[in-house]
Amino acid sequence: MENKNYLEELSILQKYIILLLGAGGNQPIKGNTHFQKEVFLLCKNFNEISIEASFEPDMYGPYSEVADEQLDELEMDDFVIREGQKAKLSNEGLEMYKLIIKTIDEERLETIDGLKALLNDLTPPEILTLIYASFPEFTEESWVKSDIDLNSQANAIKLYKKGKISLQKAAEISNIPISIFAEKVQNEAS
């Protein structure tokens, strides 16, 4: 099979991008903000790809030009399909995904599925709120940090209600005591 030969030519980052795209039943990644931040979190969990990806602070927080280039390459090699802003694996990409998962332990696959599930159903402002609060060192070049900061409480409430973060983390993002935050959430529910 041709894919088996090609598997050896893929970079480690390309393999993890394929794993990310295939996670959650090949649910499409909604756009570049989702893609960049999901790959960023992969790098925070798997050191072997962080050097290759080389994330830096950028206009919308952590950004890797290499990750974008690798995704473009995977698309040119017919492993990825883009529909508007969305990206997912093609049939050939799904075959490659099946080959790659045979080489990855179950714990890593669960982590990748969890990271995709964490971010993939969020809006870009919700993602940026979460990433900026967790990794402030990547916000120094951000063009939208003041907007994210201005709306951090509303986004923290949404993240909490979606079950993405704890009450304590939501209060921390909002920069208010947990008791006051809990009251705001309760008042919003009324």
C-alpha positions in Angstrom: 0.0 0.0 0.0 1.3 3.4 -1.0 0.2 5.1 2.3 2.5 2.8 4.3 5.5 4.1 2.4 4.3 7.7 2.7 3.8 7.2 6.5 7.6 7.2 7.0 8.0 10.5 5.0 5.6 12.4 7.3 7.0 14.7 9.9 6.1 14.0 13.5 4.0 17.2 13.4 2.2 16.1 10.3 1.3 12.8 12.0 -0.1 14.7 15.0 -2.1 17.0 12.7 -3.6 13.9 11.1 -4.3 12.5 14.5 -6.0 15.7 15.5 -8.1 15.9 12.4 -9.2 12.3 12.7 -10.1 12.7 16.4 -13.8 12.8 17.3 -14.8 10.8 14.2 -13.1 13.1 11.7 -15.2 16.0 12.9 -14.0 19.0 11.0 -11.8 21.7 12.6 -13.8 24.9 12.2 -11.1 27.3 11.2 -7.6 28.6 11.7 -8.1 29.8 15.2 -9.4 26.4 16.2 -6.6 24.6 14.3 -3.8 26.8 15.7 -5.0 26.6 19.3 -5.7 22.9 19.1 -2.2 22.2 17.7 -0.8 24.6 20.4 -2.4 22.5 23.1 -1.0 19.3 21.5 2.5 20.9 21.8 1.9 21.6 25.4 1.1 17.9 26.0 3.6 16.3 23.7 7.1 17.8 23.8 8.2 15.9 20.7 6.2 18.2 18.4 6.7 21.5 20.3 10.2 22.2 18.8 9.1 21.5 15.3 5.9 23.6 15.6 7.7 26.5 17.3 4.8 28.5 18.4 5.3 32.3 19.0 3.1 35.1 20.2 1.2 36.6 17.3 -1.9 38.7 16.4 -4.3 36.1 17.9 -2.0 34.6 20.6 0.1 31.5 20.0 0.8 30.9 16.3 2.9 28.4 14.3 3.7 29.2 10.7 5.1 25.7 10.5 1.8 24.1 11.5 0.0 26.1 8.8 2.6 25.0 6.2 2.3 21.4 7.3 -1.5 21.5 7.0 -1.1 23.0 3.5 1.3 20.2 2.6 -1.2 17.6 3.8 -3.9 19.2 1.7 -1.6 19.2 -1.4 -0.9 15.5 -0.8 -4.7 14.9 -0.7 -4.8 13.9 3.0 -6.8 17.0 4.0 -9.9 18.6 2.5 -10.8 22.2 3.2 -14.4 23.4 2.9 -14.4 27.1 3.5 -12.6 27.6 6.8 -13.1 24.0 7.9 -10.5 21.2 7.6 -11.0 17.5 7.8 -9.3 14.3 6.6 -10.0 13.0 3.1 -10.6 9.3 2.5 -6.9 8.9 1.9 -6.3 10.9 5.1 -8.5 8.6 7.0 -6.5 5.6 5.8 -3.3 7.3 6.9 -5.0 8.1 10.3 -5.8 4.4 10.7 -2.1 3.6 10.0 -0.8 6.2 12.5 -3.1 5.2 15.4 -1.6 1.7 15.3 1.7 3.4 16.3 0.3 5.6 19.1 -0.6 4.5 22.6 -4.3 4.7 23.8 -3.5 7.4 26.4 -2.1 9.8 23.7 -5.2 9.1 21.5 -7.5 9.9 24.4 -5.6 13.2 25.1 -5.8 14.2 21.5 -9.6 13.4 21.4 -10.0 15.4 24.6 -8.2 18.4 23.3 -10.2 18.5 20.2 -13.4 18.1 22.2 -12.4 20.8 24.5 -12.0 23.5 21.9 -13.8 22.4 18.7 -17.3 23.5 19.8 -16.2 26.9 21.2 -16.3 30.2 19.4 -13.0 32.0 18.6 -13.5 34.5 21.5 -14.1 31.7 23.9 -11.0 29.8 22.7 -8.9 33.0 23.0 -10.3 33.7 26.5 -9.3 30.2 27.6 -5.8 30.2 25.9 -5.0 33.8 27.0 -5.9 33.1 30.6 -3.8 29.9 30.6 -0.8 31.1 28.6 -0.5 34.9 29.1 3.0 34.9 27.8 1.6 34.4 24.3 -0.6 37.5 24.4 2.1 40.2 24.0 1.6 40.6 20.3 -2.2 40.1 20.3 -4.4 42.5 18.4 -7.5 41.4 20.2 -6.3 41.1 23.8 -8.1 44.2 25.0 -11.4 42.9 23.5 -10.9 39.4 25.0 -10.1 41.0 28.4 -13.2 43.3 28.1 -15.4 40.2 27.5 -13.6 37.8 29.7 -16.3 37.5 32.3 -19.1 36.8 29.7 -16.8 34.3 28.0 -15.9 32.7 31.3 -19.6 32.2 32.1 -20.1 30.6 28.7 -17.1 28.3 29.2 -18.3 27.3 32.6 -21.9 26.6 31.4 -20.5 24.5 28.6 -18.6 22.4 31.2 -15.2 23.4 29.7 -13.8 24.9 32.9 -14.4 24.7 36.6 -16.1 27.4 38.6 -12.8 28.3 40.2 -11.1 28.7 36.8 -14.0 30.8 35.5 -13.7 33.1 38.5 -10.0 33.3 38.0 -10.5 34.3 34.3 -13.1 36.9 35.4 -10.7 38.2 38.0 -13.4 38.1 40.7 -13.9 36.0 43.9 -15.5 32.6 43.3 -18.5 33.5 45.4 -19.3 36.6 43.3 -18.8 34.7 40.1 -21.1 31.9 41.3 -23.7 34.5 42.1 -23.4 36.0 38.6 -23.9 32.6 37.0 -26.9 31.9 39.2 -28.4 35.3 38.4 -27.9 34.7 34.7 -29.7 31.4 34.9 -32.8 33.1 36.5 
